């Protein structure tokens, strides 16, 4: 299980075909980077590709909230973070950041609700005890981290009142 608080991913390089006609990372590839960072955490929980193949259990993303903070360009390398905000017997509530690997500036954030899935349904199902134990251990490790300022945001057009 990852033992950093928050977990920090390996460094990711951007791919040429991910760059759009505006010269920056196309919005569709930010979730790819967040997902790759989550895969490292998922492996640490014991819920990687082998888990799906052998136990017929996996996770699905139910909801994400992405915030694009600063443009990424082809030469930029990024690192993801993963903070487990909450969990229950079937769900994970997490917050992730993508930061420039060398300079540390924030490029994007992603808040996610992840469901544990029995692939035979597919249907939402409780985590097995061994996985839940690792999830709870990460939550305990992350419990004292400050609540991310960007977590819990909603989308709205704010209007000034007169």
MIDOSE-1310 file (N, C-alpha, C; in nm, 2 decimals, decimal comma, always signed):
residues 162
xxxx	+0,08/-0,12/+0,00/+0,00/+0,00/+0,00/+0,09/+0,12/+0,00; +0,05/+0,22/-0,08/+0,13/+0,35/-0,08/+0,13/+0,41/+0,06; +0,25/+0,45/+0,11/+0,27/+0,50/+0,24/+0,30/+0,65/+0,25; +0,28/+0,72/+0,15/+0,30/+0,87/+0,15/+0,16/+0,94/+0,17
xxxx	+0,17/+1,06/+0,23/+0,05/+1,13/+0,25/+0,06/+1,27/+0,20; +0,00/+1,31/+0,09/-0,07/+1,22/+0,00/+0,02/+1,13/-0,09; -0,03/+1,03/-0,15/+0,05/+0,95/-0,24/+0,10/+1,03/-0,36; +0,22/+1,01/-0,40/+0,28/+1,08/-0,52/+0,31/+0,98/-0,62
xxxx	+0,26/+1,00/-0,74/+0,28/+0,90/-0,85/+0,42/+0,92/-0,91; +0,45/+0,83/-1,00/+0,57/+0,84/-1,08/+0,55/+0,96/-1,17; +0,66/+1,00/-1,24/+0,65/+1,11/-1,34/+0,59/+1,06/-1,47; +0,50/+1,14/-1,53/+0,44/+1,11/-1,66/+0,49/+1,21/-1,76
xxxx	+0,52/+1,16/-1,88/+0,55/+1,25/-1,99/+0,42/+1,26/-2,08; +0,40/+1,37/-2,14/+0,29/+1,39/-2,23/+0,33/+1,34/-2,37; +0,23/+1,30/-2,44/+0,25/+1,24/-2,58/+0,21/+1,34/-2,68; +0,28/+1,34/-2,79/+0,26/+1,44/-2,90/+0,12/+1,44/-2,95
xxxx	+0,05/+1,33/-2,96/-0,08/+1,33/-3,02/-0,19/+1,37/-2,91; -0,14/+1,40/-2,79/-0,23/+1,46/-2,69/-0,24/+1,61/-2,70; -0,16/+1,67/-2,78/-0,15/+1,82/-2,79/-0,25/+1,86/-2,89; -0,34/+1,96/-2,86/-0,44/+2,00/-2,95/-0,40/+2,12/-3,04
xxxx	-0,49/+2,17/-3,12/-0,46/+2,27/-3,21/-0,43/+2,41/-3,14; -0,46/+2,42/-3,01/-0,42/+2,53/-2,94/-0,28/+2,53/-2,88; -0,21/+2,41/-2,90/-0,07/+2,40/-2,86/-0,06/+2,35/-2,72; -0,17/+2,31/-2,65/-0,16/+2,26/-2,51/-0,22/+2,13/-2,50
xxxx	-0,21/+2,06/-2,39/-0,27/+1,93/-2,36/-0,42/+1,94/-2,38; -0,47/+1,86/-2,47/-0,62/+1,85/-2,49/-0,69/+1,81/-2,36; -0,80/+1,87/-2,33/-0,87/+1,84/-2,21/-0,90/+1,69/-2,19; -0,92/+1,62/-2,29/-0,95/+1,47/-2,28/-0,84/+1,39/-2,21
xxxx	-0,72/+1,44/-2,21/-0,61/+1,36/-2,16/-0,57/+1,38/-2,02; -0,63/+1,49/-1,96/-0,61/+1,51/-1,81/-0,67/+1,39/-1,73; -0,79/+1,34/-1,77/-0,84/+1,22/-1,70/-0,75/+1,10/-1,72; -0,69/+1,09/-1,83/-0,59/+0,98/-1,86/-0,48/+0,98/-1,75
xxxx	-0,43/+1,10/-1,73/-0,32/+1,12/-1,64/-0,36/+1,09/-1,50; -0,48/+1,14/-1,46/-0,53/+1,11/-1,33/-0,56/+0,96/-1,31; -0,61/+0,90/-1,41/-0,63/+0,75/-1,40/-0,50/+0,68/-1,38; -0,40/+0,72/-1,46/-0,27/+0,65/-1,44/-0,21/+0,66/-1,30
xxxx	-0,23/+0,78/-1,24/-0,19/+0,80/-1,10/-0,27/+0,72/-1,01; -0,40/+0,71/-1,03/-0,49/+0,62/-0,95/-0,45/+0,48/-0,96; -0,41/+0,43/-1,08/-0,38/+0,29/-1,10/-0,26/+0,25/-1,00; -0,17/+0,34/-0,97/-0,07/+0,31/-0,88/-0,12/+0,28/-0,74
xxxx	-0,22/+0,37/-0,70/-0,28/+0,35/-0,57/-0,36/+0,22/-0,57; -0,44/+0,20/-0,67/-0,52/+0,08/-0,68/-0,44/-0,05/-0,67; -0,32/-0,05/-0,73/-0,23/-0,16/-0,72/-0,19/-0,18/-0,57; -0,16/-0,07/-0,51/-0,13/-0,07/-0,36/-0,24/-0,13/-0,28
xxxx	-0,36/-0,10/-0,32/-0,48/-0,16/-0,24/-0,50/-0,30/-0,27; -0,43/-0,35/-0,38/-0,44/-0,49/-0,42/-0,56/-0,51/-0,52; -0,59/-0,40/-0,59/-0,71/-0,40/-0,68/-0,66/-0,36/-0,82; -0,55/-0,42/-0,87/-0,50/-0,39/-1,00/-0,56/-0,49/-1,11
xxxx	-0,49/-0,50/-1,22/-0,54/-0,59/-1,33/-0,55/-0,73/-1,28; -0,46/-0,78/-1,20/-0,46/-0,92/-1,16/-0,59/-0,94/-1,07; -0,62/-0,84/-0,99/-0,74/-0,85/-0,90/-0,86/-0,87/-0,99; -0,87/-0,79/-1,09/-0,99/-0,80/-1,18/-0,99/-0,94/-1,25
xxxx	-0,88/-0,99/-1,30/-0,88/-1,11/-1,37/-0,90/-1,23/-1,27; -0,84/-1,23/-1,16/-0,85/-1,35/-1,07/-0,98/-1,34/-0,98; -1,02/-1,23/-0,93/-1,13/-1,22/-0,84/-1,26/-1,17/-0,90; -1,25/-1,12/-1,02/-1,36/-1,07/-1,10/-1,43/-0,95/-1,02
xxxx	-1,34/-0,87/-0,96/-1,38/-0,75/-0,89/-1,29/-0,64/-0,94; -1,34/-0,52/-0,95/-1,27/-0,40/-1,00/-1,33/-0,27/-0,94; -1,29/-0,16/-0,99/-1,35/-0,03/-0,96/-1,39/+0,04/-1,08; -1,50/+0,11/-1,07/-1,55/+0,20/-1,18/-1,56/+0,34/-1,12
xxxx	-1,54/+0,44/-1,20/-1,55/+0,58/-1,16/-1,70/+0,62/-1,18; -1,76/+0,67/-1,07/-1,90/+0,71/-1,08/-1,91/+0,86/-1,11; -1,82/+0,94/-1,06/-1,83/+1,08/-1,08/-1,69/+1,14/-1,07; -1,66/+1,24/-1,15/-1,54/+1,32/-1,14/-1,57/+1,47/-1,15
xxxx	-1,49/+1,55/-1,09/-1,50/+1,69/-1,10/-1,36/+1,74/-1,13; -1,33/+1,78/-1,25/-1,20/+1,83/-1,30/-1,20/+1,98/-1,30; -1,08/+2,03/-1,25/-1,06/+2,17/-1,27/-0,92/+2,19/-1,34; -0,93/+2,26/-1,45/-0,81/+2,30/-1,52/-0,75/+2,43/-1,47
xxxx	-0,63/+2,42/-1,42/-0,58/+2,54/-1,35/-0,47/+2,61/-1,44; -0,38/+2,53/-1,50/-0,28/+2,59/-1,58/-0,25/+2,50/-1,70; -0,23/+2,56/-1,81/-0,20/+2,48/-1,93/-0,07/+2,39/-1,92; -0,08/+2,27/-1,98/+0,03/+2,19/-1,99/+0,07/+2,18/-2,14
xxxx	+0,20/+2,18/-2,17/+0,25/+2,17/-2,30/+0,34/+2,04/-2,32; +0,37/+2,01/-2,44/+0,44/+1,88/-2,47/+0,56/+1,86/-2,39; +0,64/+1,96/-2,36/+0,77/+1,94/-2,29/+0,75/+1,92/-2,14; +0,63/+1,95/-2,09/+0,60/+1,94/-1,95/+0,59/+1,80/-1,90
xxxx	+0,65/+1,77/-1,79/+0,64/+1,64/-1,72/+0,56/+1,67/-1,60; +0,47/+1,57/-1,56/+0,38/+1,59/-1,45/+0,39/+1,47/-1,35; +0,35/+1,50/-1,23/+0,33/+1,40/-1,13/+0,20/+1,41/-1,06; +0,13/+1,30/-1,04/+0,00/+1,31/-0,97/+0,01/+1,28/-0,82
xxxx	-0,09/+1,34/-0,75/-0,10/+1,30/-0,61/-0,24/+1,24/-0,59; -0,26/+1,17/-0,48/-0,38/+1,10/-0,45/-0,40/+1,11/-0,30; -0,51/+1,18/-0,26/-0,55/+1,19/-0,12/-0,69/+1,12/-0,11; -0,70/+1,02/-0,02/-0,82/+0,96/+0,01/-0,90/+1,04/+0,12
xxxx	-1,01/+1,11/+0,07/-1,08/+1,19/+0,16/-1,18/+1,11/+0,25; -1,23/+1,01/+0,20/-1,33/+0,93/+0,27/-1,35/+0,79/+0,20; -1,41/+0,70/+0,27/-1,45/+0,57/+0,21/-1,56/+0,51/+0,30; -1,63/+0,42/+0,24/-1,71/+0,33/+0,31/-1,69/+0,19/+0,26
xxxx	-1,78/+0,09/+0,28/-1,75/-0,05/+0,24/-1,76/-0,07/+0,09; -1,81/+0,03/+0,01/-1,82/+0,01/-0,13/-1,76/+0,13/-0,22; -1,72/+0,24/-0,15/-1,69/+0,36/-0,23/-1,56/+0,43/-0,17; -1,49/+0,50/-0,27/-1,38/+0,58/-0,23/-1,41/+0,72/-0,28
xxxx	-1,38/+0,82/-0,19/-1,39/+0,96/-0,23/-1,25/+1,01/-0,22; -1,20/+1,06/-0,34/-1,06/+1,10/-0,34/-1,04/+1,24/-0,41; -0,93/+1,29/-0,39/-0,89/+1,42/-0,45/-0,75/+1,40/-0,50; -0,73/+1,45/-0,63/-0,60/+1,43/-0,69/-0,56/+1,57/-0,75
xxxx	-0,42/+1,58/-0,76/-0,37/+1,70/-0,82/-0,26/+1,65/-0,93; -0,25/+1,73/-1,04/-0,14/+1,71/-1,13/-0,06/+1,83/-1,12; +0,07/+1,81/-1,09/+0,17/+1,92/-1,07/+0,28/+1,90/-1,17; +0,34/+2,01/-1,21/+0,46/+2,01/-1,29/+0,57/+1,94/-1,21
xxxx	+0,63/+1,84/-1,27/+0,72/+1,75/-1,20/+0,85/+1,83/-1,15; +0,90/+1,92/-1,23/+1,02/+1,99/-1,18/+0,99/+2,12/-1,11; +0,89/+2,20/-1,15/+0,86/+2,33/-1,09/+0,75/+2,33/-0,99; +0,67/+2,22/-0,98/+0,58/+2,21/-0,87/+0,45/+2,28/-0,89
xxxx	+0,43/+2,36/-0,99/+0,30/+2,44/-1,01/+0,18/+2,34/-1,04; +0,07/+2,39/-0,99/-0,06/+2,31/-1,01/-0,11/+2,32/-1,15; -0,14/+2,21/-1,22/-0,19/+2,21/-1,35/-0,34/+2,18/-1,35; -0,39/+2,09/-1,26/-0,53/+2,05/-1,26/-0,56/+1,97/-1,13
xxxx	-0,69/+1,97/-1,10/-0,73/+1,89/-0,99/-0,85/+1,80/-1,03; -0,87/+1,69/-0,96/-0,97/+1,60/-0,99/-1,03/+1,54/-0,86; -1,16/+1,56/-0,84/-1,22/+1,49/-0,72/-1,31/+1,38/-0,78; -1,30/+1,26/-0,72/-1,36/+1,14/-0,77/-1,44/+1,06/-0,67
xxxx	-1,55/+1,00/-0,72/-1,62/+0,90/-0,64/-1,60/+0,77/-0,72; -1,54/+0,67/-0,66/-1,51/+0,55/-0,72/-1,59/+0,44/-0,65; -1,65/+0,35/-0,73/-1,73/+0,24/-0,68/-1,66/+0,10/-0,69; -1,67/+0,02/-0,60/-1,62/-0,12/-0,60/-1,72/-0,21/-0,67
xxxx	-1,68/-0,28/-0,77/-1,77/-0,35/-0,86/-1,75/-0,50/-0,87; -1,85/-0,58/-0,86/-1,85/-0,72/-0,89/-1,88/-0,73/-1,04; -1,78/-0,78/-1,11/-1,79/-0,78/-1,26/-1,89/-0,88/-1,31; -1,94/-0,97/-1,23/-2,04/-1,06/-1,28/-2,18/-1,00/-1,30
xxxx	-2,20/-0,88/-1,24/-2,33/-0,81/-1,26/-2,34/-0,73/-1,38; -2,26/-0,63/-1,40/-2,18/-0,57/-1,29/-2,27/-0,50/-1,19; -2,22/-0,50/-1,07/-2,30/-0,44/-0,96/-2,20/-0,39/-0,85; -2,24/-0,28/-0,78/-2,17/-0,23/-0,67/-2,17/-0,33/-0,56
xxxx	-2,05/-0,36/-0,50/-2,04/-0,46/-0,40/-1,93/-0,42/-0,30; -1,94/-0,47/-0,17/-1,84/-0,43/-0,07/-1,70/-0,48/-0,11; -1,60/-0,40/-0,06/-1,46/-0,45/-0,07/-1,44/-0,57/+0,01; -1,36/-0,67/-0,04/-1,32/-0,78/+0,05/-1,24/-0,73/+0,17
xxxx	-1,24/-0,80/+0,27/-1,18/-0,76/+0,40/-1,03/-0,72/+0,38; -0,96/-0,79/+0,30/-0,81/-0,76/+0,28/-0,79/-0,62/+0,21; -0,88/-0,59/+0,12/-0,87/-0,47/+0,05/-0,92/-0,35/+0,14; -1,03/-0,38/+0,21/-1,08/-0,27/+0,30/-0,98/-0,24/+0,40
xxxx	-0,91/-0,33/+0,45/-0,80/-0,31/+0,55/-0,70/-0,21/+0,50; -0,66/-0,23/+0,37/-0,56/-0,15/+0,31/-0,61/-0,01/+0,28; -0,74/+0,00/+0,24/-0,81/+0,13/+0,22/-0,81/+0,20/+0,35; -0,86/+0,14/+0,46/-0,87/+0,20/+0,59/-0,73/+0,25/+0,64
xxxx	-0,63/+0,17/+0,61/-0,49/+0,21/+0,65/-0,45/+0,34/+0,58; -0,48/+0,35/+0,45/-0,45/+0,48/+0,38/-0,53/+0,59/+0,43; -0,66/+0,57/+0,46/-0,75/+0,67/+0,51/-0,69/+0,72/+0,65; -0,64/+0,63/+0,73/-0,58/+0,67/+0,86/-0,45/+0,76/+0,83
xxxx	-0,38/+0,72/+0,73/-0,25/+0,79/+0,70/-0,29/+0,93/+0,65; -0,40/+0,95/+0,58/-0,44/+1,07/+0,52/-0,53/+1,16/+0,61; -0,58/+1,10/+0,72/-0,67/+1,16/+0,80/-0,63/+1,30/+0,85; -0,51/+1,32/+0,88/-0,46/+1,45/+0,93/-0,42/+1,55/+0,83
xxxx	-0,43/+1,51/+0,70/-0,40/+1,61/+0,59/-0,51/+1,71/+0,59; -0,48/+1,83/+0,56/-0,58/+1,94/+0,55/-0,68/+1,91/+0,44; -0,80/+1,95/+0,46/-0,90/+1,93/+0,35/-0,86/+2,02/+0,23; -0,85/+1,96/+0,11/-0,80/+2,04/+0,00/-0,90/+2,15/-0,03
xxxx	-0,85/+2,27/-0,05/-0,93/+2,39/-0,08/-1,02/+2,37/-0,20; -0,98/+2,30/-0,30/-1,06/+2,28/-0,42/-1,15/+2,16/-0,41; -1,15/+2,08/-0,30/-1,25/+1,97/-0,29/-1,39/+2,02/-0,26; -1,49/+1,95/-0,31/-1,63/+1,99/-0,28/-1,68/+2,10/-0,36
xxxx	-1,61/+2,14/-0,46/-1,65/+2,25/-0,54/-1,77/+2,22/-0,63; -1,85/+2,31/-0,67/-1,96/+2,29/-0,76/-1,95/+2,38/-0,88; -2,03/+2,35/-0,98/-2,02/+2,44/-1,10/-2,14/+2,53/-1,10; -2,12/+2,65/-1,12/-2,23/+2,75/-1,12/-2,18/+2,88/-1,18
xxxx	-2,27/+2,96/-1,23/-2,24/+3,10/-1,26/-2,28/+3,18/-1,15; -2,18/+3,24/-1,08/-2,21/+3,32/-0,96/-2,25/+3,46/-1,01; -2,36/+3,51/-0,96/-2,42/+3,64/-1,00/-2,40/+3,73/-0,88; -2,37/+3,85/-0,90/-2,36/+3,95/-0,80/-2,50/+3,99/-0,76
xx	-2,53/+4,00/-0,63/-2,66/+4,06/-0,59/-2,64/+4,21/-0,57; -2,75/+4,27/-0,59/-2,75/+4,42/-0,58/-2,79/+4,47/-0,45
